[in-house]
Amino acid sequence: MKILITGGTGVNGAATARLLVSQGQRPVLLDNRVDPSLIADIAGDVDVVTGDILDGAALREVVSAHGITHVVHMAALMPGPAEANPSLAIAIGVDGTLNVLEAARACGVRRVVYTSSNAYVGEIRGKHGDPDFVPLDESHPPNPADIYGVTKVCSETLGNYYRKRYGVEFVALRYPSIYGPGKLARHGVLALYGKIIEDAIAGRAFTLPRGGDQRNDVVYVGDVAHSVVLALNAGNLTQWVFNIGTATGVTLKDFAAELKRHFPDARVDIGPGLDFRDGYKQSYCKFDITKANEQLGYTPQYDLERGVADYIESVRRLGLDV
């Protein structure tokens, strides 16, 4: 197996590459803006290529030259920049996926694992939201609430077509909120969980006036990597879209309490109530991960305690600025 990761030096790409390296693989990491900070500890065990998924010919050349058999497609434009520039969001999120699929078809790549999102579903209300949190399964119809979600719907649809028409095995993994080292620097306001942790590490006070009681499925980047590796290797699949999460819900107050175990003097002041995003896309949920467990063998490896501990250790090991 020879694996290409698009967006390979980003938060999810670096974590996935590290897990693959630990299993004896040497992945190829493709990024248009290579940032070595998250792969400093594995730099000698991966091949890094500066490239853009919008350049289809160059992408096919990379796939062919490295003998790629499997692609992990993570490159994307995050929701904030996507809303600010919808045409670029479509170019990266849809045309980029099409280029990946075309490279896979042309070069005989066996499987593409795509990192999708609960943005595919969009607004989550009724029984799946507060207060009931009935677990959300993969059959929920798409209703994207932003351009980022639109790109996820389009990409999953393209991937499903290429699987049926050309035999390119396309596995989509849908994630809820993700936290992990490096996300705050790259994703800003969407990395609130990371900000709480990194402020505590740096000795800064963290204050949020409301939302401490809002429950949400929050997955650590280590489980993103875990699920991707399982999806690369899984056989005898009878479906191709899987929810990946923790199947539980945690609150910002839970994060604060866990950080107090590591930093007793941390100044974390989070007010009560719901909707800490203050009206931005009601996507708080709890994922049903039954199918991922049955077909991929996925069970979460990182509860809140282990996720926060690994985050802190990773920041220190990599010498990341917080």
RAVENUR-V315429 format. One record per residue. N is the residue number from 1. PSI is psi in whole degrees, -180 to 180 (* if undefined). OMEGA is omega in degrees with one decimal (999 if undefined). NEAR is the number of other C-alpha atoms within 12 Angstrom. Layout:
n->N psi->PSI omega->OMEGA near->NEAR
n->N psi->PSI omega->OMEGA near->NEAR
This chain:
n->1 psi->127 omega->176.0 near->22
n->2 psi->120 omega->-165.2 near->32
n->3 psi->132 omega->172.1 near->42
n->4 psi->133 omega->175.6 near->51
n->5 psi->115 omega->173.4 near->50
n->6 psi->143 omega->-170.5 near->47
n->7 psi->33 omega->-167.6 near->40
n->8 psi->-19 omega->178.5 near->45
n->9 psi->9 omega->175.6 near->41
n->10 psi->-173 omega->-175.0 near->39
n->11 psi->-55 omega->-178.4 near->42
n->12 psi->-37 omega->-179.7 near->44
n->13 psi->-44 omega->-179.3 near->48
n->14 psi->-42 omega->179.8 near->46
n->15 psi->-40 omega->178.9 near->43
n->16 psi->-43 omega->178.2 near->48
n->17 psi->-41 omega->-178.9 near->49
n->18 psi->-41 omega->179.0 near->38
n->19 psi->-41 omega->178.2 near->30
n->20 psi->-42 omega->177.8 near->35
n->21 psi->-41 omega->-179.9 near->27
n->22 psi->-19 omega->179.5 near->19
n->23 psi->12 omega->174.7 near->15
n->24 psi->6 omega->178.6 near->16
n->25 psi->157 omega->172.6 near->22
n->26 psi->87 omega->-176.3 near->27
n->27 psi->158 omega->173.7 near->43
n->28 psi->125 omega->-177.4 near->43
n->29 psi->117 omega->179.3 near->49
n->30 psi->129 omega->177.8 near->39
n->31 psi->145 omega->178.2 near->33
n->32 psi->-21 omega->173.7 near->25
n->33 psi->91 omega->-174.7 near->21
n->34 psi->123 omega->175.8 near->27
n->35 psi->108 omega->-174.3 near->26
n->36 psi->-3 omega->-170.6 near->30
n->37 psi->-34 omega->-176.7 near->28
n->38 psi->-7 omega->179.5 near->34
n->39 psi->19 omega->-175.7 near->37
n->40 psi->-34 omega->-176.6 near->24
n->41 psi->-11 omega->-179.6 near->24
n->42 psi->15 omega->-173.7 near->30
n->43 psi->-34 omega->-179.1 near->25
n->44 psi->-3 omega->-175.1 near->16
n->45 psi->7 omega->179.0 near->23
n->46 psi->161 omega->172.2 near->33
n->47 psi->125 omega->-177.2 near->28
n->48 psi->129 omega->-179.5 near->34
n->49 psi->127 omega->173.5 near->30
n->50 psi->118 omega->-177.1 near->24
n->51 psi->167 omega->-174.7 near->30
n->52 psi->130 omega->179.8 near->31
n->53 psi->-12 omega->176.6 near->41
n->54 psi->-11 omega->176.5 near->29
n->55 psi->91 omega->-173.8 near->24
n->56 psi->-40 omega->-178.4 near->25
n->57 psi->-44 omega->179.4 near->21
n->58 psi->-37 omega->178.8 near->22
n->59 psi->-45 omega->177.9 near->37
n->60 psi->-36 omega->178.9 near->31
n->61 psi->-42 omega->177.9 near->24
n->62 psi->-47 omega->-179.9 near->35
n->63 psi->-44 omega->-179.3 near->40
n->64 psi->-46 omega->-175.3 near->23
n->65 psi->-33 omega->-177.1 near->17
n->66 psi->2 omega->179.0 near->26
n->67 psi->41 omega->-175.2 near->23
n->68 psi->132 omega->176.2 near->33
n->69 psi->-23 omega->-178.3 near->32
n->70 psi->140 omega->177.9 near->40
n->71 psi->134 omega->168.9 near->55
n->72 psi->112 omega->-174.0 near->51
n->73 psi->102 omega->-177.6 near->48
n->74 psi->-16 omega->-176.1 near->44
n->75 psi->133 omega->-178.0 near->44
n->76 psi->164 omega->171.1 near->42
n->77 psi->126 omega->-174.1 near->34
n->78 psi->162 omega->-172.0 near->35
n->79 psi->-43 omega->-179.0 near->33
n->80 psi->-59 omega->176.3 near->23
n->81 psi->-32 omega->179.4 near->24
n->82 psi->-43 omega->178.2 near->24
n->83 psi->-34 omega->-179.3 near->20
n->84 psi->-24 omega->-176.6 near->16
n->85 psi->77 omega->-175.5 near->19
n->86 psi->-37 omega->-178.4 near->23
n->87 psi->-38 omega->176.5 near->19
n->88 psi->-37 omega->178.4 near->24
n->89 psi->-44 omega->178.5 near->32
n->90 psi->-41 omega->179.5 near->32
n->91 psi->-51 omega->-177.8 near->29
n->92 psi->-46 omega->-172.2 near->38
n->93 psi->-26 omega->-177.8 near->40
n->94 psi->-57 omega->178.6 near->34
n->95 psi->-38 omega->178.2 near->28
n->96 psi->-42 omega->177.1 near->37
n->97 psi->-40 omega->177.3 near->47
n->98 psi->-41 omega->178.2 near->34
n->99 psi->-40 omega->177.2 near->36
n->100 psi->-45 omega->-179.3 near->50
n->101 psi->-38 omega->177.7 near->45
n->102 psi->-40 omega->176.6 near->34
n->103 psi->-41 omega->178.9 near->39
n->104 psi->-44 omega->179.9 near->41
n->105 psi->-46 omega->-175.1 near->32
n->106 psi->-32 omega->-173.1 near->24
n->107 psi->7 omega->175.9 near->28
n->108 psi->28 omega->175.7 near->24
n->109 psi->135 omega->-174.7 near->35
n->110 psi->-43 omega->-173.9 near->33
n->111 psi->141 omega->171.3 near->42
n->112 psi->123 omega->174.9 near->48
n->113 psi->122 omega->-173.1 near->48
n->114 psi->131 omega->177.8 near->49
n->115 psi->105 omega->178.7 near->46
n->116 psi->-159 omega->-168.3 near->45
n->117 psi->161 omega->171.0 near->39
n->118 psi->-6 omega->171.5 near->48
n->119 psi->-22 omega->173.5 near->37
n->120 psi->-40 omega->-178.5 near->37
n->121 psi->-38 omega->-179.6 near->37
n->122 psi->-134 omega->-179.6 near->29
n->123 psi->134 omega->-179.1 near->25
n->124 psi->109 omega->-176.4 near->35
n->125 psi->-172 omega->178.6 near->23
n->126 psi->-140 omega->-173.3 near->17
n->127 psi->-23 omega->-179.1 near->15
n->128 psi->-10 omega->178.7 near->26
n->129 psi->-163 omega->177.2 near->26
n->130 psi->143 omega->-2.5 near->24
n->131 psi->-3 omega->-170.5 near->20
n->132 psi->-40 omega->-178.9 near->18
n->133 psi->49 omega->172.1 near->27
n->134 psi->127 omega->-174.8 near->23
n->135 psi->136 omega->-176.0 near->32
n->136 psi->122 omega->179.8 near->38
n->137 psi->-178 omega->-171.3 near->29
n->138 psi->-11 omega->-177.0 near->28
n->139 psi->-7 omega->-178.8 near->18
n->140 psi->130 omega->-175.8 near->24
n->141 psi->151 omega->178.6 near->16
n->142 psi->140 omega->175.9 near->25
n->143 psi->64 omega->-172.5 near->24
n->144 psi->141 omega->-177.6 near->26
n->145 psi->-3 omega->178.1 near->24
n->146 psi->172 omega->-176.0 near->32
n->147 psi->-31 omega->175.7 near->34
n->148 psi->-45 omega->177.7 near->39
n->149 psi->-37 omega->176.8 near->37
n->150 psi->-42 omega->-179.6 near->34
n->151 psi->-32 omega->178.2 near->45
n->152 psi->-42 omega->177.7 near->45
n->153 psi->-46 omega->-179.7 near->35
n->154 psi->-43 omega->-177.5 near->31
n->155 psi->-42 omega->177.3 near->42
n->156 psi->-39 omega->179.4 near->38
n->157 psi->-43 omega->176.7 near->27
n->158 psi->-46 omega->-179.0 near->32
n->159 psi->-41 omega->178.8 near->42
n->160 psi->-39 omega->177.7 near->29
n->161 psi->-46 omega->-179.6 near->22
n->162 psi->-32 omega->176.9 near->30
n->163 psi->-46 omega->-177.8 near->27
n->164 psi->-40 omega->-173.0 near->15
n->165 psi->-39 omega->-172.3 near->14
n->166 psi->-3 omega->177.7 near->23
n->167 psi->14 omega->174.7 near->21
n->168 psi->113 omega->-178.5 near->31
n->169 psi->116 omega->-176.5 near->40
n->170 psi->115 omega->179.6 near->43
n->171 psi->121 omega->177.9 near->46
n->172 psi->129 omega->177.3 near->42
n->173 psi->120 omega->-179.3 near->46
n->174 psi->129 omega->-178.0 near->41
n->175 psi->149 omega->168.2 near->46
n->176 psi->-146 omega->177.5 near->41
n->177 psi->138 omega->-179.1 near->36
n->178 psi->139 omega->171.4 near->38
n->179 psi->150 omega->-179.3 near->42
n->180 psi->160 omega->-178.3 near->47
n->181 psi->133 omega->178.4 near->46
n->182 psi->-17 omega->-176.8 near->39
n->183 psi->-37 omega->-178.7 near->37
n->184 psi->-45 omega->-178.9 near->28
n->185 psi->-28 omega->-174.5 near->24
n->186 psi->-29 omega->-170.8 near->28
n->187 psi->1 omega->170.9 near->27
n->188 psi->-124 omega->-172.0 near->18
n->189 psi->-25 omega->180.0 near->21
n->190 psi->-6 omega->-178.3 near->26
n->191 psi->45 omega->-176.1 near->28
n->192 psi->-39 omega->-179.8 near->33
n->193 psi->-40 omega->177.1 near->45
n->194 psi->-35 omega->-179.7 near->40
n->195 psi->-41 omega->177.4 near->38
n->196 psi->-46 omega->-178.1 near->43
n->197 psi->-47 omega->-174.7 near->46
n->198 psi->-31 omega->174.3 near->40
n->199 psi->-39 omega->178.2 near->27
n->200 psi->-42 omega->178.3 near->33
n->201 psi->-42 omega->-175.8 near->33
n->202 psi->-6 omega->-178.7 near->21
n->203 psi->18 omega->177.3 near->21
n->204 psi->150 omega->175.4 near->19
n->205 psi->142 omega->175.4 near->21
n->206 psi->128 omega->-179.4 near->28
n->207 psi->133 omega->175.2 near->24
n->208 psi->124 omega->-171.6 near->27
n->209 psi->-23 omega->-175.3 near->19
n->210 psi->163 omega->171.4 near->21
n->211 psi->5 omega->-175.5 near->27
n->212 psi->-18 omega->-178.4 near->31
n->213 psi->0 omega->-178.4 near->26
n->214 psi->120 omega->179.7 near->33
n->215 psi->145 omega->-178.0 near->33
n->216 psi->150 omega->173.1 near->45
n->217 psi->119 omega->-176.0 near->39
n->218 psi->120 omega->-174.5 near->43
n->219 psi->136 omega->178.5 near->43
n->220 psi->150 omega->-176.1 near->39
n->221 psi->-25 omega->176.4 near->45
n->222 psi->-33 omega->177.0 near->41
n->223 psi->-24 omega->170.2 near->36
n->224 psi->-51 omega->179.5 near->47
n->225 psi->-45 omega->179.9 near->41
n->226 psi->-46 omega->-177.8 near->35
n->227 psi->-38 omega->179.6 near->45
n->228 psi->-45 omega->-179.3 near->45
n->229 psi->-40 omega->176.0 near->41
n->230 psi->-42 omega->-179.3 near->31
n->231 psi->-31 omega->176.5 near->40
n->232 psi->-32 omega->-171.5 near->37
n->233 psi->-15 omega->-172.3 near->29
n->234 psi->138 omega->176.5 near->25
n->235 psi->170 omega->175.7 near->18
n->236 psi->40 omega->179.8 near->12
n->237 psi->139 omega->174.6 near->22
n->238 psi->-4 omega->170.2 near->15
n->239 psi->169 omega->-166.5 near->24
n->240 psi->4 omega->177.4 near->36
n->241 psi->131 omega->-176.2 near->37
n->242 psi->135 omega->168.9 near->43
n->243 psi->136 omega->176.4 near->47
n->244 psi->121 omega->179.1 near->50
n->245 psi->-153 omega->-179.7 near->47
n->246 psi->-13 omega->-176.1 near->39
n->247 psi->14 omega->175.7 near->34
n->248 psi->176 omega->176.2 near->28
n->249 psi->141 omega->175.8 near->33
n->250 psi->161 omega->179.6 near->31
n->251 psi->168 omega->175.1 near->31
n->252 psi->-32 omega->176.3 near->40
n->253 psi->-33 omega->175.2 near->32
n->254 psi->-43 omega->176.7 near->28
n->255 psi->-45 omega->-179.1 near->41
n->256 psi->-43 omega->-179.7 near->39
n->257 psi->-40 omega->179.3 near->27
n->258 psi->-40 omega->178.9 near->28
n->259 psi->-32 omega->178.2 near->35
n->260 psi->-26 omega->177.0 near->24
n->261 psi->-35 omega->-179.8 near->17
n->262 psi->-35 omega->-176.4 near->23
n->263 psi->83 omega->-174.8 near->26
n->264 psi->-27 omega->-178.2 near->15
n->265 psi->7 omega->-179.0 near->18
n->266 psi->138 omega->179.9 near->26
n->267 psi->97 omega->-178.2 near->24
n->268 psi->113 omega->-176.3 near->32
n->269 psi->105 omega->-177.8 near->24
n->270 psi->124 omega->-178.3 near->26
n->271 psi->167 omega->-178.5 near->21
n->272 psi->177 omega->174.0 near->19
n->273 psi->-175 omega->-176.1 near->20
n->274 psi->176 omega->171.5 near->26
n->275 psi->66 omega->178.6 near->27
n->276 psi->-14 omega->175.6 near->31
n->277 psi->-4 omega->173.7 near->24
n->278 psi->54 omega->173.3 near->17
n->279 psi->-8 omega->179.9 near->13
n->280 psi->106 omega->171.3 near->18
n->281 psi->103 omega->179.5 near->26
n->282 psi->82 omega->-177.1 near->29
n->283 psi->16 omega->175.5 near->40
n->284 psi->134 omega->-174.7 near->44
n->285 psi->178 omega->169.3 near->44
n->286 psi->122 omega->-175.7 near->37
n->287 psi->141 omega->167.7 near->41
n->288 psi->115 omega->-176.1 near->33
n->289 psi->22 omega->-177.4 near->32
n->290 psi->-47 omega->-175.7 near->24
n->291 psi->-36 omega->176.5 near->27
n->292 psi->-37 omega->177.3 near->37
n->293 psi->-43 omega->-176.3 near->22
n->294 psi->-41 omega->-171.7 near->20
n->295 psi->-29 omega->179.0 near->25
n->296 psi->-18 omega->-173.8 near->32
n->297 psi->23 omega->-175.9 near->25
n->298 psi->127 omega->163.5 near->32
n->299 psi->143 omega->-178.2 near->28
n->300 psi->136 omega->177.9 near->33
n->301 psi->-15 omega->-173.4 near->24
n->302 psi->103 omega->167.3 near->30
n->303 psi->-177 omega->-176.4 near->27
n->304 psi->-42 omega->-178.5 near->36
n->305 psi->-49 omega->-177.7 near->23
n->306 psi->-36 omega->179.7 near->24
n->307 psi->-47 omega->179.5 near->32
n->308 psi->-42 omega->179.9 near->39
n->309 psi->-42 omega->179.8 near->28
n->310 psi->-38 omega->176.9 near->27
n->311 psi->-51 omega->-178.5 near->38
n->312 psi->-45 omega->-179.5 near->34
n->313 psi->-39 omega->-178.3 near->20
n->314 psi->-41 omega->177.6 near->33
n->315 psi->-44 omega->-178.7 near->29
n->316 psi->-42 omega->-178.4 near->20
n->317 psi->-40 omega->-178.6 near->18
n->318 psi->-8 omega->-179.2 near->23
n->319 psi->39 omega->-176.6 near->18
n->320 psi->143 omega->175.1 near->26
n->321 psi->129 omega->176.4 near->20
n->322 psi->* omega->999 near->25
